[in-house]
Amino acid sequence: MTNFRLKTIAFCAILSIGGFNACQFAALGQDLPPGWGRTGKPSSQPGGPRFAPTAEDIDRPPQVPNPDPRPIRGACLTKDQLSFRALVRNNKTERTVSDYPTLFFYLPQTEAESAEFTLLDPSGKQIYQQTLAVKNLSGVIAVSIPANSNVPALEAGKSYTWNFTLICNPTDRAGDLLAIGKVERVNLSADIRSQLEQADAREKIFIYAKNGIWLDALSNLAAARRTFPTNEAIQADWESLLGSVKLSEIAKEPIVQIQPQP
């Protein structure tokens, strides 16, 4: 077994995201998931995926700001770095079809050794908290809400608040960098479910994106990019999707692994 496949399988043990499970392809030894060509031109949808907000999303007032936390007192970033931030749109509630979704964040190189993710239910009660080791990490990271009996599944139609805190100094939390956002699980229409059942891995990303389901479009494409990091067609799709929500500056950054702290 090659080192590449060993690394992929190790990653899969930590994270399986969206409807596309990268582990399946590693185990089968497939060169690429269905929908992407081996050397360039995709074999399914032309062009790259682009996010399209729903009419409800356009009419809905801003929910919560996604701060762009530039260095402030005690912060552990430098002026020349890209900012720490979530891979979401500003002031919008992001949709998912998952009971236990995955969120993504960009971490520049910092002095921070740990970060903290929390999830609050619609009443403001904390239902999940995880401390993450981020020492010497730089890139896009994925944080999955675990599907277990200790964490209640997201209920459809309800809005949950997440917080991701980069802890610059554990003895003085005044310099923490914070990103805040909201996530809502939605039920798919029968038509969209039918489309997904007939779609290949790449087509599913387009279906989620054009129907305003950002987190599932992102997580499915992230799984493909993490498993096949040198494929130009997957990278082009990644850049297209992030560019459609004004995240182009992050599109070239690698996806890196994180480990929960014991």
Solvent accessible surface area in square Angstrom, and as a share of the most:
residue,aa,sasa,rsa
1,M,141,0.63
2,T,83,0.48
3,N,114,0.59
4,F,95,0.39
5,R,68,0.25
6,L,95,0.47
7,K,132,0.56
8,T,3,0.02
9,I,68,0.35
10,A,55,0.43
11,F,12,0.05
12,C,14,0.09
13,A,92,0.71
14,I,77,0.39
15,L,17,0.08
16,S,69,0.45
17,I,7,0.03
18,G,42,0.41
19,G,54,0.52
20,F,10,0.04
21,N,42,0.21
22,A,6,0.05
23,C,32,0.19
24,Q,100,0.44
25,F,17,0.07
26,A,7,0.05
27,A,68,0.53
28,L,128,0.64
29,G,39,0.37
30,Q,73,0.33
31,D,83,0.43
32,L,22,0.11
33,P,1,0.01
34,P,67,0.42
35,G,7,0.07
36,W,11,0.04
37,G,16,0.15
38,R,174,0.63
39,T,126,0.73
40,G,25,0.24
41,K,177,0.75
42,P,36,0.23
43,S,86,0.55
44,S,32,0.20
45,Q,66,0.30
46,P,117,0.74
47,G,59,0.56
48,G,27,0.26
49,P,0,0.00
50,R,139,0.51
51,F,17,0.07
52,A,40,0.31
53,P,62,0.39
54,T,41,0.24
55,A,75,0.58
56,E,101,0.45
57,D,0,0.00
58,I,115,0.59
59,D,115,0.60
60,R,50,0.18
61,P,92,0.58
62,P,100,0.63
63,Q,64,0.29
64,V,25,0.14
65,P,85,0.54
66,N,11,0.06
67,P,46,0.29
68,D,71,0.37
69,P,18,0.11
70,R,133,0.48
71,P,52,0.33
72,I,108,0.55
73,R,176,0.64
74,G,61,0.59
75,A,22,0.17
76,C,13,0.08
77,L,18,0.09
78,T,83,0.48
79,K,188,0.80
80,D,141,0.73
81,Q,43,0.19
82,L,52,0.26
83,S,8,0.05
84,F,0,0.00
85,R,31,0.11
86,A,1,0.00
87,L,0,0.00
88,V,5,0.03
89,R,30,0.11
90,N,83,0.43
91,N,54,0.28
92,K,52,0.22
93,T,1,0.00
94,E,2,0.01
95,R,12,0.04
96,T,1,0.01
97,V,37,0.21
98,S,32,0.21
99,D,62,0.32
100,Y,53,0.20
101,P,4,0.02
102,T,11,0.06
103,L,1,0.00
104,F,2,0.01
105,F,0,0.00
106,Y,9,0.04
107,L,2,0.01
108,P,3,0.02
109,Q,84,0.37
110,T,20,0.12
111,E,142,0.64
112,A,2,0.01
113,E,100,0.45
114,S,18,0.12
115,A,0,0.00
116,E,47,0.21
117,F,0,0.00
118,T,17,0.10
119,L,0,0.00
120,L,42,0.21
121,D,29,0.15
122,P,73,0.46
123,S,99,0.64
124,G,46,0.44
125,K,135,0.57
126,Q,96,0.43
127,I,28,0.14
128,Y,29,0.11
129,Q,69,0.31
130,Q,38,0.17
131,T,38,0.22
132,L,5,0.03
133,A,37,0.29
134,V,4,0.02
135,K,120,0.51
136,N,109,0.56
137,L,40,0.20
138,S,37,0.24
139,G,0,0.00
140,V,0,0.00
141,I,0,0.00
142,A,12,0.09
143,V,6,0.03
144,S,39,0.25
145,I,3,0.02
146,P,41,0.26
147,A,79,0.61
148,N,66,0.34
149,S,118,0.76
150,N,130,0.67
151,V,8,0.04
152,P,72,0.45
153,A,40,0.31
154,L,2,0.01
155,E,91,0.41
156,A,34,0.26
157,G,58,0.56
158,K,89,0.38
159,S,39,0.25
160,Y,8,0.03
161,T,25,0.15
162,W,1,0.00
163,N,28,0.15
164,F,0,0.00
165,T,17,0.10
166,L,1,0.00
167,I,13,0.07
168,C,18,0.11
169,N,61,0.31
170,P,104,0.65
171,T,126,0.74
172,D,72,0.37
173,R,111,0.40
174,A,52,0.40
175,G,3,0.03
176,D,27,0.14
177,L,2,0.01
178,L,67,0.34
179,A,0,0.00
180,I,41,0.21
181,G,4,0.04
182,K,46,0.19
183,V,0,0.00
184,E,20,0.09
185,R,47,0.17
186,V,30,0.17
187,N,114,0.58
188,L,32,0.16
189,S,59,0.38
190,A,69,0.54
191,D,91,0.47
192,I,26,0.13
193,R,118,0.43
194,S,45,0.29
195,Q,55,0.25
196,L,18,0.09
197,E,144,0.65
198,Q,146,0.65
199,A,17,0.13
200,D,36,0.19
201,A,12,0.09
202,R,1,0.00
203,E,46,0.21
204,K,51,0.21
205,I,2,0.01
206,F,24,0.10
207,I,11,0.06
208,Y,16,0.06
209,A,1,0.00
210,K,116,0.49
211,N,40,0.21
212,G,0,0.00
213,I,6,0.03
214,W,0,0.00
215,L,3,0.01
216,D,7,0.03
217,A,0,0.00
218,L,0,0.00
219,S,5,0.03
220,N,0,0.00
221,L,0,0.00
222,A,1,0.01
223,A,1,0.01
224,A,0,0.00
225,R,22,0.08
226,R,39,0.14
227,T,2,0.01
228,F,19,0.08
229,P,77,0.49
230,T,126,0.74
231,N,14,0.07
232,E,128,0.58
233,A,4,0.03
234,I,0,0.00
235,Q,37,0.16
236,A,56,0.43
237,D,4,0.02
238,W,0,0.00
239,E,53,0.24
240,S,20,0.13
241,L,0,0.00
242,L,0,0.00
243,G,21,0.20
244,S,28,0.18
245,V,16,0.09
246,K,186,0.79
247,L,2,0.01
248,S,71,0.46
249,E,106,0.47
250,I,1,0.01
251,A,3,0.03
252,K,146,0.62
253,E,42,0.19
254,P,70,0.44
255,I,23,0.11
256,V,32,0.18
257,Q,61,0.27
258,I,16,0.08
259,Q,100,0.45
260,P,69,0.44
261,Q,67,0.30
262,P,183,1.15
